[in-house]
Amino acid sequence: MSTIIKQLHPDVIRRTARRCRERGIVIPTFSQLRDPSLIPPSVRARLGGVRLSDVDPLNLFRITWKNDLRTGRYGGVNHLEIPPAVTGVKARVIGLIGSYFPTGAHKVGAAFGCLVPRLVSGEFDPGVHRAAWPSTGNFCRGGAFDCALLDCAAIAILPEEMSRERFEWLKRIGATIIATPGSESNVKAIYDKCWELKRDPANVIFNQFEEFGNPIFHYNVTGPALEEVFAGLGDGRLRAAAFVSATGSAGTIAAGDFLKARHPGLKIVATEALQCPTLLRNGFGAHRIEGIGDKHVPWVHNVRNTDAVAAIDDEDCMRIVRLFNEPAGREHLASLGVARRHLRRLPLLGISGVCNLLAAIKAAKYFELGERDVIFTVFTDSMQLYQSRLAELRAQRGPYTEKAAVADFAGAVAHQSVDYFRELSYADRKAIHNLKYFTWVEQQGRTSEELDAQWDPEFWRAMFEGEVVHFERLIAAFNRQVKG
């Protein structure tokens, strides 16, 4: 039996299955999201008439890295290689493209991994419960979208200082919105609101920082997508050298666990904002890299498997956002030899995507990686979600000039150094792991025995590889009831 799903509720399952049958809802398995060729041909044929953003249950089958935006169906893994003319390093830097998911961000997959197992087991009753999504932005967007497709009520909880686009989208999708004080650096305020909501048993909290469905999705869907990209490079001399990911909720970084199980020499590099260096220095503060939670270590982070920490200056991120998205910036990059086809795709990197890119450059320099080495990362969303931030930068700093572009590329990219980069020893990793105590045991009701259990690598193997087997069976059984 699953360690996450403690009990099945047959009466709730029957009611929910009937509800889904009436609404034409079929739920994909994790295997189908990893490999859309397993999706029934009848479903794939109908997808061509449904837009990626439509609130249509068919879009559950688009929670995958393989959406083909031209045909509306499926293709290869959506990824982008950043050329050496931009990175300035010899290693190849390749990121998966999150903006080709519904909602324009990959967090819709993490939300799926949290909600669906509870739904198909009857732990979550859409006729009674409301799904609350604490987030710094994209996770609650993903949760609200999944709820809309599954006909569930959604509550989005996010800091009031997040980008305007997030709030406007959540309002359109019909979510109840709760704005907590502060910015993405104020996760504690989100947790406090969750405790308040828990007083009403109708509210079910899907906390991405402690819900294992989040990293389970990324281990089983994102990880294999990265491995497929690596295999597709078609060069047996290449090495999968590193996986770089901003920790955020520590869901995406689990894709690195998948890669490392297959490439033991691979380095997993956790990334955070220099202005709030929690992993690097047990520090605190506020920053502008939207989507990265901080001032705590997520419960679902397999810290023992993390090899290094890179802290990125948020000012560097904001400067590169302008470099990649302003005409003067693109012209300067073109003068450096960056091909137009690459320039057109740079806006696929949102603020946290730029952060991951800069951390990949740091990792390449620190580990002295060469032409045979491949660094993988994830470009979680695109600048489409941050146009208001660009407008704010223009208002604050004036028009973007060639002089600014030269300075920004030279300072934030070409001279990105190995400062604020730390390779972790065994003792370093244990110290970061122990930091979980102060958030999760003292504040959030976990036990020290649970924390100690997480230091065993077998805990994570069973969680990432074993639980998904139970989830698959539950989804298949549920779909059989939906079909009647």
Number of C-alpha atoms within 10 A of each C-alpha: 10 13 11 15 17 10 13 14 13 13 11 20 22 16 17 24 24 17 17 21 16 10 14 14 21 22 20 24 23 24 16 19 23 22 19 25 13 13 15 11 10 8 13 18 11 12 19 15 10 15 14 23 12 13 19 19 21 21 22 23 22 26 28 27 29 22 22 16 15 9 11 18 21 20 15 15 22 21 21 19 14 18 18 14 15 17 21 15 20 19 25 24 24 23 25 24 25 26 22 25 26 27 24 23 22 28 29 27 29 26 28 22 24 21 23 23 22 20 21 28 23 23 21 24 22 20 14 12 17 21 24 27 29 27 28 30 24 25 28 30 30 28 32 30 30 28 26 18 18 25 17 21 20 27 24 25 26 31 22 16 15 20 18 14 16 17 19 10 16 21 14 8 15 15 25 15 17 18 16 21 15 16 22 25 25 19 23 17 18 24 18 13 16 20 12 11 16 13 9 11 11 17 20 21 19 22 21 27 22 18 22 22 29 29 31 28 27 28 24 20 23 29 22 19 25 27 17 13 18 19 13 11 10 9 10 9 8 17 19 23 25 27 30 31 32 30 24 26 28 27 28 28 30 30 30 29 26 22 26 20 11 12 16 11 13 21 24 27 30 27 28 30 31 21 19 23 22 21 28 23 13 14 14 17 14 18 20 20 26 22 24 24 27 26 20 24 26 24 22 23 25 22 22 21 20 22 19 21 26 30 27 29 20 23 16 18 26 20 21 23 27 22 27 26 21 18 15 20 26 22 17 20 22 16 10 11 12 18 13 12 8 17 18 12 15 19 21 23 27 28 28 29 28 28 30 30 28 27 28 29 26 26 29 25 18 15 13 12 20 16 12 15 20 23 26 29 29 28 26 29 28 24 22 14 20 20 16 14 19 16 11 12 17 14 10 9 8 10 12 17 15 16 11 17 24 15 15 22 22 12 15 19 21 17 13 19 17 17 11 15 20 20 17 18 13 11 10 18 20 14 15 20 22 16 18 20 20 12 17 20 16 12 12 14 9 15 12 14 9 11 17 12 12 18 18 12 13 11 13 21 14 12 18 22 14 16 20 23 14 16 23 17 13 21 21 16 14 23 20 12 17 22 13 9
